[in-house]
Amino acid sequence: MRVIIQNDYENLSLWAARYIANRIRAFAPNANRPFVLG
């Protein structure tokens, strides 16, 4: 678990969205290896 401190909720939301998108791209999912949250 991470504690991320940002100035406001909007910046925190953008950080979280970018983090998840980058993790999905780095994983390089395909039909045989889907990305699963959780």
C-alpha distance matrix in Angstrom:
0.0 3.8 6.9 9.7 13.1 16.1 19.7 19.7 18.4 20.2 18.7 15.1 16.2 17.9 15.0 12.8 15.9 16.7 13.4 13.8 17.5 17.2 15.1 17.7 20.5 19.3 19.2 22.7 23.0 26.5 28.4 27.8 24.1 22.4 18.9 17.1 14.0 12.2
3.8 0.0 3.8 6.1 9.7 12.6 16.3 16.8 15.9 17.6 15.7 12.3 14.1 15.5 12.3 10.9 14.4 14.9 11.8 13.2 16.7 16.2 14.8 17.8 20.2 19.1 19.7 23.1 23.8 27.5 29.7 29.5 25.7 23.9 20.2 18.9 15.8 14.7
6.9 3.8 0.0 3.8 6.5 9.9 13.3 14.0 13.6 15.8 14.0 10.7 13.2 14.9 12.1 11.3 15.1 15.8 13.4 15.1 18.5 18.2 17.4 20.4 22.6 21.9 22.8 26.0 26.8 30.5 32.7 32.7 29.0 27.0 23.3 21.9 18.5 17.6
9.7 6.1 3.8 0.0 3.8 6.5 10.2 11.1 10.9 12.7 10.4 7.5 10.4 11.7 8.9 9.0 12.8 13.2 11.4 13.7 16.7 16.4 16.4 19.4 21.2 20.8 22.2 25.2 26.2 29.9 32.4 32.7 29.1 26.9 23.1 22.2 18.9 18.7
13.1 9.7 6.5 3.8 0.0 3.8 7.0 8.5 9.5 11.6 9.4 7.3 11.0 12.3 10.1 11.2 14.7 15.1 14.1 16.6 19.2 19.1 19.6 22.5 24.0 23.9 25.5 28.3 29.5 33.1 35.6 36.2 32.6 30.3 26.5 25.6 22.3 22.2
16.1 12.6 9.9 6.5 3.8 0.0 3.8 5.6 7.3 8.7 6.1 5.5 9.2 10.0 8.7 10.7 13.6 13.9 13.9 16.6 18.5 18.7 19.9 22.5 23.7 24.0 26.0 28.4 29.6 33.1 35.7 36.7 33.2 30.7 27.0 26.5 23.2 23.7
19.7 16.3 13.3 10.2 7.0 3.8 0.0 3.8 7.2 8.4 6.7 7.7 10.9 11.7 11.3 13.6 16.0 16.4 17.0 19.6 21.3 21.7 23.2 25.6 26.6 27.2 29.3 31.5 32.7 36.1 38.7 39.8 36.5 33.9 30.2 29.7 26.4 27.0
19.7 16.8 14.0 11.1 8.5 5.6 3.8 0.0 3.8 5.5 5.6 6.4 8.8 10.3 10.9 12.6 14.6 15.8 16.8 18.8 20.4 21.4 22.9 24.8 26.2 27.2 29.0 31.0 31.8 35.1 37.4 38.7 35.5 32.6 29.1 28.3 25.0 25.7
18.4 15.9 13.6 10.9 9.5 7.3 7.2 3.8 0.0 3.8 5.5 5.0 6.1 8.6 9.8 10.5 12.2 14.2 15.2 16.5 18.3 19.9 21.1 22.6 24.3 25.6 27.1 29.0 29.4 32.6 34.6 36.1 32.9 29.9 26.4 25.4 22.1 22.9
20.2 17.6 15.8 12.7 11.6 8.7 8.4 5.5 3.8 0.0 3.8 5.4 5.1 6.3 8.6 10.0 10.6 12.3 14.2 15.6 16.6 18.3 20.1 21.4 22.6 24.3 26.0 27.5 28.1 31.1 33.2 35.0 32.0 29.0 25.6 25.1 22.1 23.5
18.7 15.7 14.0 10.4 9.4 6.1 6.7 5.6 5.5 3.8 0.0 3.8 5.4 5.1 6.1 8.6 9.9 10.6 12.2 14.4 15.4 16.4 18.3 20.1 21.1 22.3 24.4 26.0 27.1 30.3 32.8 34.4 31.2 28.5 25.0 24.8 21.9 23.2
15.1 12.3 10.7 7.5 7.3 5.5 7.7 6.4 5.0 5.4 3.8 0.0 3.8 5.5 5.1 6.2 8.6 10.0 10.5 12.4 14.3 15.3 16.5 18.5 20.1 21.0 22.7 24.7 25.5 28.9 31.2 32.5 29.2 26.4 22.8 22.2 19.0 20.0
16.2 14.1 13.2 10.4 11.0 9.2 10.9 8.8 6.1 5.1 5.4 3.8 0.0 3.8 5.4 5.2 6.1 8.6 9.8 10.8 12.3 14.2 15.5 16.7 18.4 20.0 21.3 23.0 23.5 26.6 28.7 30.2 27.2 24.1 20.7 20.1 17.1 18.5
17.9 15.5 14.9 11.7 12.3 10.0 11.7 10.3 8.6 6.3 5.1 5.5 3.8 0.0 3.8 5.5 5.1 6.1 8.5 10.0 10.5 12.1 14.2 15.5 16.4 18.1 20.0 21.4 22.3 25.4 27.9 29.6 26.6 23.7 20.4 20.5 18.0 19.9
15.0 12.3 12.1 8.9 10.1 8.7 11.3 10.9 9.8 8.6 6.1 5.1 5.4 3.8 0.0 3.8 5.6 5.3 6.0 8.7 10.0 10.5 12.2 14.4 15.4 16.3 18.3 20.2 21.5 24.9 27.5 28.8 25.5 23.0 19.5 19.6 17.0 18.5
12.8 10.9 11.3 9.0 11.2 10.7 13.6 12.6 10.5 10.0 8.6 6.2 5.2 5.5 3.8 0.0 3.8 5.5 5.0 6.2 8.6 9.9 10.6 12.4 14.3 15.3 16.6 18.7 19.4 22.8 25.2 26.3 23.0 20.3 16.7 16.3 13.4 14.9
15.9 14.4 15.1 12.8 14.7 13.6 16.0 14.6 12.2 10.6 9.9 8.6 6.1 5.1 5.6 3.8 0.0 3.8 5.5 5.3 6.2 8.6 10.0 10.8 12.4 14.3 15.6 17.0 17.5 20.6 22.9 24.5 21.5 18.6 15.3 15.5 13.1 15.5
16.7 14.9 15.8 13.2 15.1 13.9 16.4 15.8 14.2 12.3 10.6 10.0 8.6 6.1 5.3 5.5 3.8 0.0 3.8 5.5 5.1 6.0 8.5 9.9 10.5 12.0 14.2 15.5 16.8 20.1 22.9 24.4 21.3 18.9 15.7 16.6 14.7 17.2
13.4 11.8 13.4 11.4 14.1 13.9 17.0 16.8 15.2 14.2 12.2 10.5 9.8 8.5 6.0 5.0 5.5 3.8 0.0 3.8 5.5 5.2 6.2 8.7 10.0 10.5 12.3 14.5 15.8 19.4 22.3 23.2 19.8 17.6 14.1 14.7 12.7 14.7
13.8 13.2 15.1 13.7 16.6 16.6 19.6 18.8 16.5 15.6 14.4 12.4 10.8 10.0 8.7 6.2 5.3 5.5 3.8 0.0 3.8 5.5 5.1 6.2 8.7 9.9 10.7 12.6 13.2 16.6 19.1 20.2 16.9 14.3 10.8 11.3 9.3 11.8
17.5 16.7 18.5 16.7 19.2 18.5 21.3 20.4 18.3 16.6 15.4 14.3 12.3 10.5 10.0 8.6 6.2 5.1 5.5 3.8 0.0 3.8 5.5 5.2 6.3 8.6 10.0 10.9 11.8 15.0 17.8 19.4 16.4 14.0 11.0 12.5 11.6 14.6
17.2 16.2 18.2 16.4 19.1 18.7 21.7 21.4 19.9 18.3 16.4 15.3 14.2 12.1 10.5 9.9 8.6 6.0 5.2 5.5 3.8 0.0 3.8 5.4 5.1 6.0 8.5 10.0 12.0 15.4 18.7 19.8 16.6 14.9 12.0 13.9 13.3 15.9
15.1 14.8 17.4 16.4 19.6 19.9 23.2 22.9 21.1 20.1 18.3 16.5 15.5 14.2 12.2 10.6 10.0 8.5 6.2 5.1 5.5 3.8 0.0 3.8 5.5 5.1 6.2 8.8 10.3 14.0 17.1 17.6 14.1 12.5 9.3 11.0 10.4 12.8
17.7 17.8 20.4 19.4 22.5 22.5 25.6 24.8 22.6 21.4 20.1 18.5 16.7 15.5 14.4 12.4 10.8 9.9 8.7 6.2 5.2 5.4 3.8 0.0 3.8 5.5 5.2 6.5 7.1 10.7 13.7 14.7 11.5 9.5 6.6 9.1 9.5 12.6
20.5 20.2 22.6 21.2 24.0 23.7 26.6 26.2 24.3 22.6 21.1 20.1 18.4 16.4 15.4 14.3 12.4 10.5 10.0 8.7 6.3 5.1 5.5 3.8 0.0 3.8 5.4 5.2 7.5 10.7 14.3 15.4 12.7 11.5 9.5 12.6 13.3 16.4
19.3 19.1 21.9 20.8 23.9 24.0 27.2 27.2 25.6 24.3 22.3 21.0 20.0 18.1 16.3 15.3 14.3 12.0 10.5 9.9 8.6 6.0 5.1 5.5 3.8 0.0 3.8 5.4 8.5 11.9 15.6 15.8 12.7 12.4 10.4 13.2 14.0 16.4
19.2 19.7 22.8 22.2 25.5 26.0 29.3 29.0 27.1 26.0 24.4 22.7 21.3 20.0 18.3 16.6 15.6 14.2 12.3 10.7 10.0 8.5 6.2 5.2 5.4 3.8 0.0 3.8 5.7 9.3 12.6 12.5 9.1 9.0 7.3 10.3 11.9 14.2
22.7 23.1 26.0 25.2 28.3 28.4 31.5 31.0 29.0 27.5 26.0 24.7 23.0 21.4 20.2 18.7 17.0 15.5 14.5 12.6 10.9 10.0 8.8 6.5 5.2 5.4 3.8 0.0 3.8 6.7 10.4 10.9 8.4 8.6 8.2 11.9 14.0 16.8
23.0 23.8 26.8 26.2 29.5 29.6 32.7 31.8 29.4 28.1 27.1 25.5 23.5 22.3 21.5 19.4 17.5 16.8 15.8 13.2 11.8 12.0 10.3 7.1 7.5 8.5 5.7 3.8 0.0 3.8 7.1 7.9 5.5 5.0 5.6 9.4 12.2 15.1
26.5 27.5 30.5 29.9 33.1 33.1 36.1 35.1 32.6 31.1 30.3 28.9 26.6 25.4 24.9 22.8 20.6 20.1 19.4 16.6 15.0 15.4 14.0 10.7 10.7 11.9 9.3 6.7 3.8 0.0 3.8 5.5 5.1 5.6 8.1 11.5 14.7 17.6
28.4 29.7 32.7 32.4 35.6 35.7 38.7 37.4 34.6 33.2 32.8 31.2 28.7 27.9 27.5 25.2 22.9 22.9 22.3 19.1 17.8 18.7 17.1 13.7 14.3 15.6 12.6 10.4 7.1 3.8 0.0 3.8 5.6 6.0 9.5 12.1 15.6 18.3
27.8 29.5 32.7 32.7 36.2 36.7 39.8 38.7 36.1 35.0 34.4 32.5 30.2 29.6 28.8 26.3 24.5 24.4 23.2 20.2 19.4 19.8 17.6 14.7 15.4 15.8 12.5 10.9 7.9 5.5 3.8 0.0 3.8 6.3 9.9 12.1 15.8 17.9
24.1 25.7 29.0 29.1 32.6 33.2 36.5 35.5 32.9 32.0 31.2 29.2 27.2 26.6 25.5 23.0 21.5 21.3 19.8 16.9 16.4 16.6 14.1 11.5 12.7 12.7 9.1 8.4 5.5 5.1 5.6 3.8 0.0 3.8 6.7 9.1 12.8 14.8
22.4 23.9 27.0 26.9 30.3 30.7 33.9 32.6 29.9 29.0 28.5 26.4 24.1 23.7 23.0 20.3 18.6 18.9 17.6 14.3 14.0 14.9 12.5 9.5 11.5 12.4 9.0 8.6 5.0 5.6 6.0 6.3 3.8 0.0 3.8 6.2 9.8 12.4
18.9 20.2 23.3 23.1 26.5 27.0 30.2 29.1 26.4 25.6 25.0 22.8 20.7 20.4 19.5 16.7 15.3 15.7 14.1 10.8 11.0 12.0 9.3 6.6 9.5 10.4 7.3 8.2 5.6 8.1 9.5 9.9 6.7 3.8 0.0 3.8 6.7 9.6
17.1 18.9 21.9 22.2 25.6 26.5 29.7 28.3 25.4 25.1 24.8 22.2 20.1 20.5 19.6 16.3 15.5 16.6 14.7 11.3 12.5 13.9 11.0 9.1 12.6 13.2 10.3 11.9 9.4 11.5 12.1 12.1 9.1 6.2 3.8 0.0 3.8 6.3
14.0 15.8 18.5 18.9 22.3 23.2 26.4 25.0 22.1 22.1 21.9 19.0 17.1 18.0 17.0 13.4 13.1 14.7 12.7 9.3 11.6 13.3 10.4 9.5 13.3 14.0 11.9 14.0 12.2 14.7 15.6 15.8 12.8 9.8 6.7 3.8 0.0 3.8
12.2 14.7 17.6 18.7 22.2 23.7 27.0 25.7 22.9 23.5 23.2 20.0 18.5 19.9 18.5 14.9 15.5 17.2 14.7 11.8 14.6 15.9 12.8 12.6 16.4 16.4 14.2 16.8 15.1 17.6 18.3 17.9 14.8 12.4 9.6 6.3 3.8 0.0
